[in-house]
Amino acid sequence: MPKMKTKKAATKRFKMSATGKVLQSQAGKSHLNACKSRKRKRNLRGMCVLSEADQPRVKRMLSNYKG
């Protein structure tokens, strides 16, 4: 049986935390930023934890990724 390949698109969008949770960058900060407040844009920085329902699917995509 061949090894399962890592989905490269997933490695660019998600990363694993030390405890095994999947982290994603916040949505809604790439365009139409002129109408958003400074506080709202500041709070969109950083990573957030992916929902529990989506985590198994993304972990399968990142199966060989160690980073």
mmJSON file of the N, C-alpha and C atoms, coordinates in Angstrom:
{"data_MODEL":{"atom_site":{
"group_PDB":["ATOM","ATOM","ATOM","ATOM","ATOM","ATOM","ATOM","ATOM","ATOM","ATOM","ATOM","ATOM","ATOM","ATOM","ATOM","ATOM","ATOM","ATOM","ATOM","ATOM","ATOM","ATOM","ATOM","ATOM","ATOM","ATOM","ATOM","ATOM","ATOM","ATOM","ATOM","ATOM","ATOM","ATOM","ATOM","ATOM","ATOM","ATOM","ATOM","ATOM","ATOM","ATOM","ATOM","ATOM","ATOM","ATOM","ATOM","ATOM","ATOM","ATOM","ATOM","ATOM","ATOM","ATOM","ATOM","ATOM","ATOM","ATOM","ATOM","ATOM","ATOM","ATOM","ATOM","ATOM","ATOM","ATOM","ATOM","ATOM","ATOM","ATOM","ATOM","ATOM","ATOM","ATOM","ATOM","ATOM","ATOM","ATOM","ATOM","ATOM","ATOM","ATOM","ATOM","ATOM","ATOM","ATOM","ATOM","ATOM","ATOM","ATOM","ATOM","ATOM","ATOM","ATOM","ATOM","ATOM","ATOM","ATOM","ATOM","ATOM","ATOM","ATOM","ATOM","ATOM","ATOM","ATOM","ATOM","ATOM","ATOM","ATOM","ATOM","ATOM","ATOM","ATOM","ATOM","ATOM","ATOM","ATOM","ATOM","ATOM","ATOM","ATOM","ATOM","ATOM","ATOM","ATOM","ATOM","ATOM","ATOM","ATOM","ATOM","ATOM","ATOM","ATOM","ATOM","ATOM","ATOM","ATOM","ATOM","ATOM","ATOM","ATOM","ATOM","ATOM","ATOM","ATOM","ATOM","ATOM","ATOM","ATOM","ATOM","ATOM","ATOM","ATOM","ATOM","ATOM","ATOM","ATOM","ATOM","ATOM","ATOM","ATOM","ATOM","ATOM","ATOM","ATOM","ATOM","ATOM","ATOM","ATOM","ATOM","ATOM","ATOM","ATOM","ATOM","ATOM","ATOM","ATOM","ATOM","ATOM","ATOM","ATOM","ATOM","ATOM","ATOM","ATOM","ATOM","ATOM","ATOM","ATOM","ATOM","ATOM","ATOM","ATOM","ATOM","ATOM","ATOM","ATOM","ATOM","ATOM","ATOM"],
"id":[1,2,3,4,5,6,7,8,9,10,11,12,13,14,15,16,17,18,19,20,21,22,23,24,25,26,27,28,29,30,31,32,33,34,35,36,37,38,39,40,41,42,43,44,45,46,47,48,49,50,51,52,53,54,55,56,57,58,59,60,61,62,63,64,65,66,67,68,69,70,71,72,73,74,75,76,77,78,79,80,81,82,83,84,85,86,87,88,89,90,91,92,93,94,95,96,97,98,99,100,101,102,103,104,105,106,107,108,109,110,111,112,113,114,115,116,117,118,119,120,121,122,123,124,125,126,127,128,129,130,131,132,133,134,135,136,137,138,139,140,141,142,143,144,145,146,147,148,149,150,151,152,153,154,155,156,157,158,159,160,161,162,163,164,165,166,167,168,169,170,171,172,173,174,175,176,177,178,179,180,181,182,183,184,185,186,187,188,189,190,191,192,193,194,195,196,197,198,199,200,201],
"type_symbol":["N","C","C","N","C","C","N","C","C","N","C","C","N","C","C","N","C","C","N","C","C","N","C","C","N","C","C","N","C","C","N","C","C","N","C","C","N","C","C","N","C","C","N","C","C","N","C","C","N","C","C","N","C","C","N","C","C","N","C","C","N","C","C","N","C","C","N","C","C","N","C","C","N","C","C","N","C","C","N","C","C","N","C","C","N","C","C","N","C","C","N","C","C","N","C","C","N","C","C","N","C","C","N","C","C","N","C","C","N","C","C","N","C","C","N","C","C","N","C","C","N","C","C","N","C","C","N","C","C","N","C","C","N","C","C","N","C","C","N","C","C","N","C","C","N","C","C","N","C","C","N","C","C","N","C","C","N","C","C","N","C","C","N","C","C","N","C","C","N","C","C","N","C","C","N","C","C","N","C","C","N","C","C","N","C","C","N","C","C","N","C","C","N","C","C","N","C","C","N","C","C"],
"label_atom_id":["N","CA","C","N","CA","C","N","CA","C","N","CA","C","N","CA","C","N","CA","C","N","CA","C","N","CA","C","N","CA","C","N","CA","C","N","CA","C","N","CA","C","N","CA","C","N","CA","C","N","CA","C","N","CA","C","N","CA","C","N","CA","C","N","CA","C","N","CA","C","N","CA","C","N","CA","C","N","CA","C","N","CA","C","N","CA","C","N","CA","C","N","CA","C","N","CA","C","N","CA","C","N","CA","C","N","CA","C","N","CA","C","N","CA","C","N","CA","C","N","CA","C","N","CA","C","N","CA","C","N","CA","C","N","CA","C","N","CA","C","N","CA","C","N","CA","C","N","CA","C","N","CA","C","N","CA","C","N","CA","C","N","CA","C","N","CA","C","N","CA","C","N","CA","C","N","CA","C","N","CA","C","N","CA","C","N","CA","C","N","CA","C","N","CA","C","N","CA","C","N","CA","C","N","CA","C","N","CA","C","N","CA","C","N","CA","C","N","CA","C","N","CA","C","N","CA","C","N","CA","C","N","CA","C"],
"label_alt_id":[null,null,null,null,null,null,null,null,null,null,null,null,null,null,null,null,null,null,null,null,null,null,null,null,null,null,null,null,null,null,null,null,null,null,null,null,null,null,null,null,null,null,null,null,null,null,null,null,null,null,null,null,null,null,null,null,null,null,null,null,null,null,null,null,null,null,null,null,null,null,null,null,null,null,null,null,null,null,null,null,null,null,null,null,null,null,null,null,null,null,null,null,null,null,null,null,null,null,null,null,null,null,null,null,null,null,null,null,null,null,null,null,null,null,null,null,null,null,null,null,null,null,null,null,null,null,null,null,null,null,null,null,null,null,null,null,null,null,null,null,null,null,null,null,null,null,null,null,null,null,null,null,null,null,null,null,null,null,null,null,null,null,null,null,null,null,null,null,null,null,null,null,null,null,null,null,null,null,null,null,null,null,null,null,null,null,null,null,null,null,null,null,null,null,null,null,null,null,null,null,null],
"label_comp_id":["MET","MET","MET","PRO","PRO","PRO","LYS","LYS","LYS","MET","MET","MET","LYS","LYS","LYS","THR","THR","THR","LYS","LYS","LYS","LYS","LYS","LYS","ALA","ALA","ALA","ALA","ALA","ALA","THR","THR","THR","LYS","LYS","LYS","ARG","ARG","ARG","PHE","PHE","PHE","LYS","LYS","LYS","MET","MET","MET","SER","SER","SER","ALA","ALA","ALA","THR","THR","THR","GLY","GLY","GLY","LYS","LYS","LYS","VAL","VAL","VAL","LEU","LEU","LEU","GLN","GLN","GLN","SER","SER","SER","GLN","GLN","GLN","ALA","ALA","ALA","GLY","GLY","GLY","LYS","LYS","LYS","SER","SER","SER","HIS","HIS","HIS","LEU","LEU","LEU","ASN","ASN","ASN","ALA","ALA","ALA","CYS","CYS","CYS","LYS","LYS","LYS","SER","SER","SER","ARG","ARG","ARG","LYS","LYS","LYS","ARG","ARG","ARG","LYS","LYS","LYS","ARG","ARG","ARG","ASN","ASN","ASN","LEU","LEU","LEU","ARG","ARG","ARG","GLY","GLY","GLY","MET","MET","MET","CYS","CYS","CYS","VAL","VAL","VAL","LEU","LEU","LEU","SER","SER","SER","GLU","GLU","GLU","ALA","ALA","ALA","ASP","ASP","ASP","GLN","GLN","GLN","PRO","PRO","PRO","ARG","ARG","ARG","VAL","VAL","VAL","LYS","LYS","LYS","ARG","ARG","ARG","MET","MET","MET","LEU","LEU","LEU","SER","SER","SER","ASN","ASN","ASN","TYR","TYR","TYR","LYS","LYS","LYS","GLY","GLY","GLY"],
"label_asym_id":["A","A","A","A","A","A","A","A","A","A","A","A","A","A","A","A","A","A","A","A","A","A","A","A","A","A","A","A","A","A","A","A","A","A","A","A","A","A","A","A","A","A","A","A","A","A","A","A","A","A","A","A","A","A","A","A","A","A","A","A","A","A","A","A","A","A","A","A","A","A","A","A","A","A","A","A","A","A","A","A","A","A","A","A","A","A","A","A","A","A","A","A","A","A","A","A","A","A","A","A","A","A","A","A","A","A","A","A","A","A","A","A","A","A","A","A","A","A","A","A","A","A","A","A","A","A","A","A","A","A","A","A","A","A","A","A","A","A","A","A","A","A","A","A","A","A","A","A","A","A","A","A","A","A","A","A","A","A","A","A","A","A","A","A","A","A","A","A","A","A","A","A","A","A","A","A","A","A","A","A","A","A","A","A","A","A","A","A","A","A","A","A","A","A","A","A","A","A","A","A","A"],
"label_entity_id":["1","1","1","1","1","1","1","1","1","1","1","1","1","1","1","1","1","1","1","1","1","1","1","1","1","1","1","1","1","1","1","1","1","1","1","1","1","1","1","1","1","1","1","1","1","1","1","1","1","1","1","1","1","1","1","1","1","1","1","1","1","1","1","1","1","1","1","1","1","1","1","1","1","1","1","1","1","1","1","1","1","1","1","1","1","1","1","1","1","1","1","1","1","1","1","1","1","1","1","1","1","1","1","1","1","1","1","1","1","1","1","1","1","1","1","1","1","1","1","1","1","1","1","1","1","1","1","1","1","1","1","1","1","1","1","1","1","1","1","1","1","1","1","1","1","1","1","1","1","1","1","1","1","1","1","1","1","1","1","1","1","1","1","1","1","1","1","1","1","1","1","1","1","1","1","1","1","1","1","1","1","1","1","1","1","1","1","1","1","1","1","1","1","1","1","1","1","1","1","1","1"],
"label_seq_id":[1,1,1,2,2,2,3,3,3,4,4,4,5,5,5,6,6,6,7,7,7,8,8,8,9,9,9,10,10,10,11,11,11,12,12,12,13,13,13,14,14,14,15,15,15,16,16,16,17,17,17,18,18,18,19,19,19,20,20,20,21,21,21,22,22,22,23,23,23,24,24,24,25,25,25,26,26,26,27,27,27,28,28,28,29,29,29,30,30,30,31,31,31,32,32,32,33,33,33,34,34,34,35,35,35,36,36,36,37,37,37,38,38,38,39,39,39,40,40,40,41,41,41,42,42,42,43,43,43,44,44,44,45,45,45,46,46,46,47,47,47,48,48,48,49,49,49,50,50,50,51,51,51,52,52,52,53,53,53,54,54,54,55,55,55,56,56,56,57,57,57,58,58,58,59,59,59,60,60,60,61,61,61,62,62,62,63,63,63,64,64,64,65,65,65,66,66,66,67,67,67],
"pdbx_PDB_ins_code":[null,null,null,null,null,null,null,null,null,null,null,null,null,null,null,null,null,null,null,null,null,null,null,null,null,null,null,null,null,null,null,null,null,null,null,null,null,null,null,null,null,null,null,null,null,null,null,null,null,null,null,null,null,null,null,null,null,null,null,null,null,null,null,null,null,null,null,null,null,null,null,null,null,null,null,null,null,null,null,null,null,null,null,null,null,null,null,null,null,null,null,null,null,null,null,null,null,null,null,null,null,null,null,null,null,null,null,null,null,null,null,null,null,null,null,null,null,null,null,null,null,null,null,null,null,null,null,null,null,null,null,null,null,null,null,null,null,null,null,null,null,null,null,null,null,null,null,null,null,null,null,null,null,null,null,null,null,null,null,null,null,null,null,null,null,null,null,null,null,null,null,null,null,null,null,null,null,null,null,null,null,null,null,null,null,null,null,null,null,null,null,null,null,null,null,null,null,null,null,null,null],
"Cartn_x":[0.85,0.0,0.896,0.693,1.533,1.184,2.153,1.915,0.898,0.18,-0.775,-0.031,-0.244,0.45,-0.233,0.576,0.049,-0.53,-1.703,-2.298,-1.584,-0.874,-0.057,-0.905,-2.12,-3.0,-3.355,-3.491,-3.838,-2.671,-1.422,-0.272,-0.118,-0.603,-0.502,-1.586,-2.674,-3.812,-3.961,-3.445,-3.643,-2.31,-2.285,-1.133,-1.612,-0.814,-1.183,-0.619,-1.407,-0.906,-0.154,0.506,1.271,0.359,-0.889,-1.828,-2.614,-2.356,-3.021,-4.245,-4.539,-5.666,-5.215,-6.169,-5.864,-6.142,-5.157,-5.299,-5.473,-6.287,-6.489,-6.382,-6.053,-6.018,-7.452,-7.682,-9.022,-9.48,-10.741,-11.293,-11.724,-11.814,-12.4,-11.443,-10.171,-9.231,-8.423,-8.753,-7.907,-8.353,-9.629,-10.065,-11.28,-11.7,-12.79,-12.479,-11.231,-10.805,-11.045,-11.34,-11.511,-12.72,-13.753,-14.97,-14.925,-13.878,-13.781,-12.993,-13.399,-12.732,-11.343,-10.517,-9.157,-9.184,-10.104,-10.228,-10.622,-11.543,-12.006,-10.878,-10.103,-8.98,-7.889,-7.665,-6.663,-7.073,-8.36,-8.839,-8.854,-8.739,-8.695,-7.28,-6.285,-4.92,-4.802,-3.751,-3.446,-4.259,-4.167,-4.802,-5.953,-6.904,-7.976,-8.128,-8.776,-8.93,-10.053,-9.797,-10.793,-11.89,-13.113,-14.23,-13.995,-14.578,-14.395,-14.88,-15.919,-16.479,-15.522,-14.728,-13.829,-12.446,-12.101,-10.742,-10.325,-11.154,-10.698,-10.362,-11.143,-10.91,-9.587,-9.316,-8.083,-6.876,-7.034,-5.928,-5.547,-6.53,-6.228,-5.449,-5.779,-5.046,-3.609,-3.399,-2.076,-1.364,-1.749,-1.307,0.201,0.925,2.376,3.119,2.391,3.025,3.506,4.774,5.338,5.915,5.13,5.666,4.803],
"Cartn_y":[-1.182,0.0,1.246,2.172,3.37,4.323,5.153,6.147,7.167,7.749,8.798,10.126,10.85,12.123,13.227,14.167,15.358,16.289,16.852,17.844,19.17,19.636,20.844,22.083,22.115,23.259,23.341,22.187,22.169,22.638,22.298,22.731,24.238,24.888,26.344,27.035,26.336,26.956,26.56,25.403,24.906,24.532,24.507,23.939,23.256,22.332,21.566,22.246,22.251,22.756,21.638,21.968,20.974,19.927,20.3,19.359,18.558,18.782,17.993,18.632,19.882,20.574,21.199,21.44,22.065,23.555,24.372,25.821,26.356,27.395,28.046,29.544,30.257,31.716,32.23,33.377,33.943,34.363,34.186,34.574,36.039,36.648,37.978,39.128,38.955,40.067,40.363,39.734,39.902,41.051,41.411,42.522,43.18,44.307,45.141,45.592,46.001,46.357,47.82,48.642,50.072,50.328,49.507,49.724,49.035,48.245,47.545,48.392,48.341,49.149,48.593,49.435,49.034,47.895,47.982,46.941,45.601,45.65,44.413,43.753,44.566,44.02,43.482,44.145,43.688,42.35,42.178,40.932,39.78,40.073,39.016,38.469,39.059,38.543,37.205,36.478,35.264,34.067,33.008,31.743,31.47,30.652,30.176,28.678,28.027,26.574,26.226,25.247,24.76,24.032,24.041,23.398,21.895,21.295,19.868,18.999,19.439,18.644,18.557,19.605,19.639,19.077,18.909,18.5,17.139,16.081,14.795,14.838,15.579,15.678,16.379,17.465,18.217,17.431,16.695,15.88,14.804,14.259,13.283,13.923,15.181,15.886,16.185,16.398,16.732,15.503,14.32,13.088,12.932,13.341,13.167,14.429,15.509,16.793,16.882,17.13,17.292,18.706,19.655,20.989,21.868],
"Cartn_z":[0.0,0.0,0.0,-0.915,-0.935,0.208,0.526,1.567,1.088,2.053,1.726,1.631,0.557,0.376,1.176,1.639,2.303,1.255,1.539,0.643,0.867,-0.16,-0.015,0.22,-0.312,-0.062,1.423,2.064,3.485,4.347,3.943,4.744,4.731,3.675,3.593,4.414,4.716,5.387,6.848,7.233,8.593,9.216,10.558,11.245,12.517,13.005,14.187,15.435,16.505,17.777,18.483,19.565,20.313,20.945,21.229,21.85,20.824,19.527,18.493,17.88,18.237,17.623,16.304,15.414,14.125,14.241,13.845,13.89,12.478,12.35,11.06,11.25,10.179,10.273,10.192,10.784,10.83,9.438,9.154,7.863,7.889,6.711,6.59,6.773,6.44,6.606,5.359,4.238,3.058,2.144,2.151,1.297,1.931,1.363,1.901,3.333,3.546,4.898,5.243,4.267,4.549,5.433,5.307,6.089,7.451,7.714,8.995,9.983,11.234,12.247,12.554,13.132,13.483,14.496,15.438,16.46,15.836,14.883,14.227,13.44,12.718,11.94,12.857,13.973,14.937,15.551,15.82,16.406,15.406,14.115,13.107,12.897,13.555,13.439,14.154,13.824,14.562,14.111,14.876,14.531,15.486,15.029,15.894,15.689,16.616,16.567,15.601,14.749,13.792,14.552,14.004,14.684,14.797,15.824,16.091,14.94,14.242,13.15,11.959,11.725,10.576,10.876,12.147,12.494,11.947,12.002,11.468,9.981,9.213,7.77,7.477,8.187,7.96,8.472,9.571,10.079,9.082,8.362,7.322,6.187,5.854,4.802,5.219,6.536,7.056,7.615,7.182,7.843,7.898,6.87,6.85,7.246,7.541,7.79,9.235,9.436,10.779,10.883,11.321,11.393,12.187],
"occupancy":[1.0,1.0,1.0,1.0,1.0,1.0,1.0,1.0,1.0,1.0,1.0,1.0,1.0,1.0,1.0,1.0,1.0,1.0,1.0,1.0,1.0,1.0,1.0,1.0,1.0,1.0,1.0,1.0,1.0,1.0,1.0,1.0,1.0,1.0,1.0,1.0,1.0,1.0,1.0,1.0,1.0,1.0,1.0,1.0,1.0,1.0,1.0,1.0,1.0,1.0,1.0,1.0,1.0,1.0,1.0,1.0,1.0,1.0,1.0,1.0,1.0,1.0,1.0,1.0,1.0,1.0,1.0,1.0,1.0,1.0,1.0,1.0,1.0,1.0,1.0,1.0,1.0,1.0,1.0,1.0,1.0,1.0,1.0,1.0,1.0,1.0,1.0,1.0,1.0,1.0,1.0,1.0,1.0,1.0,1.0,1.0,1.0,1.0,1.0,1.0,1.0,1.0,1.0,1.0,1.0,1.0,1.0,1.0,1.0,1.0,1.0,1.0,1.0,1.0,1.0,1.0,1.0,1.0,1.0,1.0,1.0,1.0,1.0,1.0,1.0,1.0,1.0,1.0,1.0,1.0,1.0,1.0,1.0,1.0,1.0,1.0,1.0,1.0,1.0,1.0,1.0,1.0,1.0,1.0,1.0,1.0,1.0,1.0,1.0,1.0,1.0,1.0,1.0,1.0,1.0,1.0,1.0,1.0,1.0,1.0,1.0,1.0,1.0,1.0,1.0,1.0,1.0,1.0,1.0,1.0,1.0,1.0,1.0,1.0,1.0,1.0,1.0,1.0,1.0,1.0,1.0,1.0,1.0,1.0,1.0,1.0,1.0,1.0,1.0,1.0,1.0,1.0,1.0,1.0,1.0,1.0,1.0,1.0,1.0,1.0,1.0],
"B_iso_or_equiv":[0.0,0.0,0.0,0.0,0.0,0.0,0.0,0.0,0.0,0.0,0.0,0.0,0.0,0.0,0.0,0.0,0.0,0.0,0.0,0.0,0.0,0.0,0.0,0.0,0.0,0.0,0.0,0.0,0.0,0.0,0.0,0.0,0.0,0.0,0.0,0.0,0.0,0.0,0.0,0.0,0.0,0.0,0.0,0.0,0.0,0.0,0.0,0.0,0.0,0.0,0.0,0.0,0.0,0.0,0.0,0.0,0.0,0.0,0.0,0.0,0.0,0.0,0.0,0.0,0.0,0.0,0.0,0.0,0.0,0.0,0.0,0.0,0.0,0.0,0.0,0.0,0.0,0.0,0.0,0.0,0.0,0.0,0.0,0.0,0.0,0.0,0.0,0.0,0.0,0.0,0.0,0.0,0.0,0.0,0.0,0.0,0.0,0.0,0.0,0.0,0.0,0.0,0.0,0.0,0.0,0.0,0.0,0.0,0.0,0.0,0.0,0.0,0.0,0.0,0.0,0.0,0.0,0.0,0.0,0.0,0.0,0.0,0.0,0.0,0.0,0.0,0.0,0.0,0.0,0.0,0.0,0.0,0.0,0.0,0.0,0.0,0.0,0.0,0.0,0.0,0.0,0.0,0.0,0.0,0.0,0.0,0.0,0.0,0.0,0.0,0.0,0.0,0.0,0.0,0.0,0.0,0.0,0.0,0.0,0.0,0.0,0.0,0.0,0.0,0.0,0.0,0.0,0.0,0.0,0.0,0.0,0.0,0.0,0.0,0.0,0.0,0.0,0.0,0.0,0.0,0.0,0.0,0.0,0.0,0.0,0.0,0.0,0.0,0.0,0.0,0.0,0.0,0.0,0.0,0.0,0.0,0.0,0.0,0.0,0.0,0.0],
"pdbx_formal_charge":[null,null,null,null,null,null,null,null,null,null,null,null,null,null,null,null,null,null,null,null,null,null,null,null,null,null,null,null,null,null,null,null,null,null,null,null,null,null,null,null,null,null,null,null,null,null,null,null,null,null,null,null,null,null,null,null,null,null,null,null,null,null,null,null,null,null,null,null,null,null,null,null,null,null,null,null,null,null,null,null,null,null,null,null,null,null,null,null,null,null,null,null,null,null,null,null,null,null,null,null,null,null,null,null,null,null,null,null,null,null,null,null,null,null,null,null,null,null,null,null,null,null,null,null,null,null,null,null,null,null,null,null,null,null,null,null,null,null,null,null,null,null,null,null,null,null,null,null,null,null,null,null,null,null,null,null,null,null,null,null,null,null,null,null,null,null,null,null,null,null,null,null,null,null,null,null,null,null,null,null,null,null,null,null,null,null,null,null,null,null,null,null,null,null,null,null,null,null,null,null,null],
"auth_seq_id":[1,1,1,2,2,2,3,3,3,4,4,4,5,5,5,6,6,6,7,7,7,8,8,8,9,9,9,10,10,10,11,11,11,12,12,12,13,13,13,14,14,14,15,15,15,16,16,16,17,17,17,18,18,18,19,19,19,20,20,20,21,21,21,22,22,22,23,23,23,24,24,24,25,25,25,26,26,26,27,27,27,28,28,28,29,29,29,30,30,30,31,31,31,32,32,32,33,33,33,34,34,34,35,35,35,36,36,36,37,37,37,38,38,38,39,39,39,40,40,40,41,41,41,42,42,42,43,43,43,44,44,44,45,45,45,46,46,46,47,47,47,48,48,48,49,49,49,50,50,50,51,51,51,52,52,52,53,53,53,54,54,54,55,55,55,56,56,56,57,57,57,58,58,58,59,59,59,60,60,60,61,61,61,62,62,62,63,63,63,64,64,64,65,65,65,66,66,66,67,67,67],
"auth_comp_id":["MET","MET","MET","PRO","PRO","PRO","LYS","LYS","LYS","MET","MET","MET","LYS","LYS","LYS","THR","THR","THR","LYS","LYS","LYS","LYS","LYS","LYS","ALA","ALA","ALA","ALA","ALA","ALA","THR","THR","THR","LYS","LYS","LYS","ARG","ARG","ARG","PHE","PHE","PHE","LYS","LYS","LYS","MET","MET","MET","SER","SER","SER","ALA","ALA","ALA","THR","THR","THR","GLY","GLY","GLY","LYS","LYS","LYS","VAL","VAL","VAL","LEU","LEU","LEU","GLN","GLN","GLN","SER","SER","SER","GLN","GLN","GLN","ALA","ALA","ALA","GLY","GLY","GLY","LYS","LYS","LYS","SER","SER","SER","HIS","HIS","HIS","LEU","LEU","LEU","ASN","ASN","ASN","ALA","ALA","ALA","CYS","CYS","CYS","LYS","LYS","LYS","SER","SER","SER","ARG","ARG","ARG","LYS","LYS","LYS","ARG","ARG","ARG","LYS","LYS","LYS","ARG","ARG","ARG","ASN","ASN","ASN","LEU","LEU","LEU","ARG","ARG","ARG","GLY","GLY","GLY","MET","MET","MET","CYS","CYS","CYS","VAL","VAL","VAL","LEU","LEU","LEU","SER","SER","SER","GLU","GLU","GLU","ALA","ALA","ALA","ASP","ASP","ASP","GLN","GLN","GLN","PRO","PRO","PRO","ARG","ARG","ARG","VAL","VAL","VAL","LYS","LYS","LYS","ARG","ARG","ARG","MET","MET","MET","LEU","LEU","LEU","SER","SER","SER","ASN","ASN","ASN","TYR","TYR","TYR","LYS","LYS","LYS","GLY","GLY","GLY"],
"auth_asym_id":["A","A","A","A","A","A","A","A","A","A","A","A","A","A","A","A","A","A","A","A","A","A","A","A","A","A","A","A","A","A","A","A","A","A","A","A","A","A","A","A","A","A","A","A","A","A","A","A","A","A","A","A","A","A","A","A","A","A","A","A","A","A","A","A","A","A","A","A","A","A","A","A","A","A","A","A","A","A","A","A","A","A","A","A","A","A","A","A","A","A","A","A","A","A","A","A","A","A","A","A","A","A","A","A","A","A","A","A","A","A","A","A","A","A","A","A","A","A","A","A","A","A","A","A","A","A","A","A","A","A","A","A","A","A","A","A","A","A","A","A","A","A","A","A","A","A","A","A","A","A","A","A","A","A","A","A","A","A","A","A","A","A","A","A","A","A","A","A","A","A","A","A","A","A","A","A","A","A","A","A","A","A","A","A","A","A","A","A","A","A","A","A","A","A","A","A","A","A","A","A","A"],
"auth_atom_id":["N","CA","C","N","CA","C","N","CA","C","N","CA","C","N","CA","C","N","CA","C","N","CA","C","N","CA","C","N","CA","C","N","CA","C","N","CA","C","N","CA","C","N","CA","C","N","CA","C","N","CA","C","N","CA","C","N","CA","C","N","CA","C","N","CA","C","N","CA","C","N","CA","C","N","CA","C","N","CA","C","N","CA","C","N","CA","C","N","CA","C","N","CA","C","N","CA","C","N","CA","C","N","CA","C","N","CA","C","N","CA","C","N","CA","C","N","CA","C","N","CA","C","N","CA","C","N","CA","C","N","CA","C","N","CA","C","N","CA","C","N","CA","C","N","CA","C","N","CA","C","N","CA","C","N","CA","C","N","CA","C","N","CA","C","N","CA","C","N","CA","C","N","CA","C","N","CA","C","N","CA","C","N","CA","C","N","CA","C","N","CA","C","N","CA","C","N","CA","C","N","CA","C","N","CA","C","N","CA","C","N","CA","C","N","CA","C","N","CA","C","N","CA","C","N","CA","C","N","CA","C","N","CA","C"],
"pdbx_PDB_model_num":[1,1,1,1,1,1,1,1,1,1,1,1,1,1,1,1,1,1,1,1,1,1,1,1,1,1,1,1,1,1,1,1,1,1,1,1,1,1,1,1,1,1,1,1,1,1,1,1,1,1,1,1,1,1,1,1,1,1,1,1,1,1,1,1,1,1,1,1,1,1,1,1,1,1,1,1,1,1,1,1,1,1,1,1,1,1,1,1,1,1,1,1,1,1,1,1,1,1,1,1,1,1,1,1,1,1,1,1,1,1,1,1,1,1,1,1,1,1,1,1,1,1,1,1,1,1,1,1,1,1,1,1,1,1,1,1,1,1,1,1,1,1,1,1,1,1,1,1,1,1,1,1,1,1,1,1,1,1,1,1,1,1,1,1,1,1,1,1,1,1,1,1,1,1,1,1,1,1,1,1,1,1,1,1,1,1,1,1,1,1,1,1,1,1,1,1,1,1,1,1,1]
}}}
